[in-house]
Amino acid sequence: AETNQLTAKVWRDPVTYLPTRADYQYTAANARFENGSARALELVGRMRVREPESRVAVDDSWAWWGALAPIELNWDGEIDGLELRGVPFDKIEFAANWSAPEFQLKHLRLEQQGGTLEAVGSVHVGNRQTEASATMNLDVRALEPLLTPKTVRWLSQYGWAQPPQAEASVRLILPEWTKARPDWRNEVLPTLRLEGHVEAGPASFRGLQA
């Protein structure tokens, strides 16, 4: 990066010397990485260790989440001028929160070539219940370098003058955290619930105009 700056303040326990709270802010300008670059990046975060009497009970089923259970985390961030695998994004804003037993994506907004995607979501670690919802009017064809070949072939069947307006919500139960190779088709797919709404102007499917 052309510039890098991290500012942090940490509070520690006077007996154990372990951190009990931390506030930090990170900024960078003209950052470059393996698959792209960003003109500007800012991340503001907070960490707090919960008092023992307020902590959630965990067991082995939490796997690596168990180590995070005593900690509360918050993030707010913004990325301007991001380019990822040749796909430009004008701005990305996000905010997230972790307070056991739940991780929350409180806000995600992507702006790209006049279109937007906004989403929220949550994961309950104890029962693995996952929920998310999103609204979008991005031209997904502009995202092809980020998609799998199978998805690109599927999208190639469709055409439109203006990107469709789409809303969707999803609910599912994730596989057990301790499973290295979960059976997504038989374990997760039966729990999936998907609802959505799509509205488009002049469009086509395999050449059939509508």
C-alpha positions as CSV (number, residue, x, y, z in Angstrom):
1,A,0.0,0.0,0.0
2,E,1.1,3.6,-0.6
3,T,0.1,4.4,3.0
4,N,-0.7,2.2,6.0
5,Q,-1.8,3.4,9.4
6,L,-3.1,1.5,12.4
7,T,-4.2,3.3,15.5
8,A,-5.1,1.3,18.6
9,K,-5.9,1.6,22.2
10,V,-5.8,-1.5,24.5
11,W,-7.0,-1.9,28.1
12,R,-5.5,-4.8,30.1
13,D,-6.3,-6.6,33.3
14,P,-4.0,-5.3,36.0
15,V,-3.4,-8.8,37.4
16,T,-3.2,-11.1,34.4
17,Y,-2.0,-8.4,31.9
18,L,-4.4,-9.9,29.3
19,P,-6.3,-7.5,27.1
20,T,-9.9,-6.8,28.2
21,R,-10.8,-4.2,25.6
22,A,-9.4,-2.7,22.4
23,D,-10.4,0.0,20.0
24,Y,-8.7,0.3,16.6
25,Q,-8.8,2.1,13.3
26,Y,-6.9,1.0,10.2
27,T,-6.6,3.0,6.9
28,A,-4.7,2.3,3.7
29,A,-4.4,4.1,0.4
30,N,-3.7,2.6,-3.1
31,A,-3.4,-0.9,-1.8
32,R,-2.5,-3.8,-4.1
33,F,-2.9,-7.5,-3.5
34,E,-2.8,-10.7,-5.5
35,N,-6.2,-10.5,-7.2
36,G,-6.7,-6.7,-7.4
37,S,-6.3,-3.3,-5.8
38,A,-8.2,-0.7,-3.8
39,R,-7.9,3.1,-3.9
40,A,-8.8,3.5,-0.2
41,L,-9.7,1.3,2.8
42,E,-10.9,2.1,6.3
43,L,-11.7,-0.4,9.1
44,V,-12.9,0.6,12.5
45,G,-13.2,-2.1,15.2
46,R,-13.9,-2.8,18.8
47,M,-13.2,-5.8,21.0
48,R,-14.4,-6.5,24.5
49,V,-13.9,-9.6,26.8
50,R,-17.1,-10.5,28.5
51,E,-17.3,-10.9,32.3
52,P,-17.4,-14.6,33.3
53,E,-20.9,-14.4,34.6
54,S,-22.2,-13.1,31.3
55,R,-20.6,-15.7,29.0
56,V,-22.5,-18.3,27.0
57,A,-21.9,-22.0,27.8
58,V,-20.1,-23.8,25.0
59,D,-19.3,-27.4,24.2
60,D,-17.2,-29.4,21.7
61,S,-19.8,-28.9,19.0
62,W,-18.8,-25.3,18.7
63,A,-15.4,-26.3,17.3
64,W,-13.2,-23.2,16.7
65,W,-16.1,-20.9,17.6
66,G,-15.6,-21.9,21.2
67,A,-12.4,-19.9,21.4
68,L,-14.3,-16.7,20.4
69,A,-17.2,-17.2,22.8
70,P,-15.8,-14.9,25.6
71,I,-15.1,-12.1,23.2
72,E,-17.4,-9.5,21.6
73,L,-16.3,-8.0,18.3
74,N,-17.6,-5.2,16.1
75,W,-16.4,-4.1,12.7
76,D,-17.3,-1.2,10.4
77,G,-15.5,-0.7,7.1
78,E,-15.5,1.0,3.8
79,I,-13.5,0.2,0.6
80,D,-13.4,2.7,-2.3
81,G,-12.3,2.0,-5.8
82,L,-11.9,-1.8,-5.4
83,E,-10.9,-3.9,-8.4
84,L,-11.1,-7.6,-8.0
85,R,-10.0,-9.9,-10.8
86,G,-10.6,-7.1,-13.3
87,V,-14.1,-6.3,-11.9
88,P,-14.4,-2.7,-10.6
89,F,-16.5,-1.7,-7.6
90,D,-17.1,1.9,-6.8
91,K,-17.7,1.4,-3.1
92,I,-18.2,-1.4,-0.5
93,E,-19.6,-0.7,2.9
94,F,-20.0,-3.3,5.7
95,A,-20.7,-3.7,9.4
96,A,-20.6,-6.9,11.4
97,N,-21.0,-8.0,15.0
98,W,-20.0,-11.1,17.0
99,S,-21.6,-11.7,20.4
100,A,-21.9,-15.4,21.3
101,P,-23.8,-17.3,20.2
102,E,-24.6,-15.1,17.1
103,F,-22.6,-13.6,14.3
104,Q,-24.5,-10.8,12.5
105,L,-23.8,-9.1,9.2
106,K,-25.6,-5.9,10.0
107,H,-25.0,-4.1,6.8
108,L,-23.4,-4.8,3.4
109,R,-23.7,-2.5,0.4
110,L,-21.9,-2.8,-2.9
111,E,-22.0,-0.1,-5.6
112,Q,-20.9,-1.0,-9.1
113,Q,-21.6,0.8,-12.4
114,G,-24.8,2.4,-11.1
115,G,-26.1,-0.7,-9.6
116,T,-26.3,-1.8,-5.9
117,L,-26.5,-4.9,-3.8
118,E,-27.6,-4.6,-0.1
119,A,-27.6,-7.5,2.3
120,V,-28.0,-8.5,5.9
121,G,-27.6,-11.9,7.6
122,S,-26.9,-13.9,10.8
123,V,-25.6,-17.2,12.0
124,H,-26.6,-18.8,15.3
125,V,-23.6,-20.9,16.3
126,G,-25.4,-23.1,18.8
127,N,-28.1,-24.4,16.4
128,R,-26.3,-23.4,13.1
129,Q,-29.5,-21.6,11.9
130,T,-28.5,-19.2,9.1
131,E,-30.6,-16.4,7.6
132,A,-29.9,-13.8,5.0
133,S,-31.7,-11.3,2.8
134,A,-30.7,-9.1,-0.1
135,T,-31.9,-6.7,-2.7
136,M,-30.0,-6.2,-5.9
137,N,-30.0,-4.4,-9.3
138,L,-26.4,-5.1,-10.3
139,D,-25.7,-6.3,-13.8
140,V,-24.5,-9.8,-12.8
141,R,-23.0,-10.3,-16.2
142,A,-20.3,-7.7,-15.3
143,L,-19.3,-10.0,-12.5
144,E,-18.5,-13.0,-14.7
145,P,-14.7,-13.1,-13.8
146,L,-15.8,-13.8,-10.2
147,L,-18.3,-16.5,-11.0
148,T,-17.9,-20.2,-11.7
149,P,-17.9,-21.4,-15.4
150,K,-21.2,-23.3,-14.7
151,T,-22.9,-20.1,-13.4
152,V,-21.6,-18.1,-16.4
153,R,-23.1,-20.7,-18.8
154,W,-26.4,-20.6,-16.9
155,L,-26.5,-16.7,-17.1
156,S,-25.7,-16.8,-20.8
157,Q,-29.2,-18.0,-21.5
158,Y,-30.7,-14.6,-20.3
159,G,-30.5,-11.1,-21.8
160,W,-31.9,-7.8,-20.6
161,A,-31.9,-4.1,-21.5
162,Q,-31.6,-3.1,-17.9
163,P,-30.5,-5.3,-14.9
164,P,-33.5,-6.9,-13.2
165,Q,-34.6,-5.8,-9.7
166,A,-34.3,-8.7,-7.4
167,E,-35.1,-9.4,-3.7
168,A,-34.4,-12.7,-1.9
169,S,-34.3,-14.2,1.5
170,V,-32.8,-17.6,2.5
171,R,-32.9,-19.7,5.6
172,L,-31.0,-22.9,6.2
173,I,-29.1,-25.0,8.8
174,L,-25.4,-25.3,8.2
175,P,-23.6,-28.6,8.7
176,E,-22.0,-29.4,12.1
177,W,-18.9,-27.3,12.7
178,T,-16.8,-30.4,13.5
179,K,-17.4,-32.0,10.1
180,A,-14.4,-31.5,7.7
181,R,-16.4,-32.8,4.7
182,P,-20.1,-32.3,5.2
183,D,-22.8,-33.8,3.0
184,W,-24.3,-30.6,1.7
185,R,-26.8,-32.2,-0.6
186,N,-28.3,-34.6,2.0
187,E,-27.8,-32.6,5.2
188,V,-28.2,-28.9,4.3
189,L,-30.4,-28.9,1.1
190,P,-33.5,-30.3,2.9
191,T,-33.3,-27.4,5.4
192,L,-33.1,-24.7,2.7
193,R,-35.9,-22.2,2.4
194,L,-35.6,-19.6,-0.4
195,E,-38.1,-16.8,-1.2
196,G,-37.6,-14.2,-3.8
197,H,-39.1,-11.7,-6.2
198,V,-37.6,-10.6,-9.6
199,E,-38.9,-7.8,-11.8
200,A,-37.4,-6.9,-15.2
201,G,-38.2,-4.8,-18.2
202,P,-37.5,-6.0,-21.8
203,A,-35.6,-9.3,-21.4
204,S,-35.0,-12.6,-23.2
205,F,-34.4,-16.3,-22.5
206,R,-32.6,-18.3,-25.1
207,G,-33.6,-15.7,-27.7
208,L,-37.3,-15.7,-26.7
209,Q,-38.2,-12.0,-26.1
210,A,-40.5,-10.8,-23.3
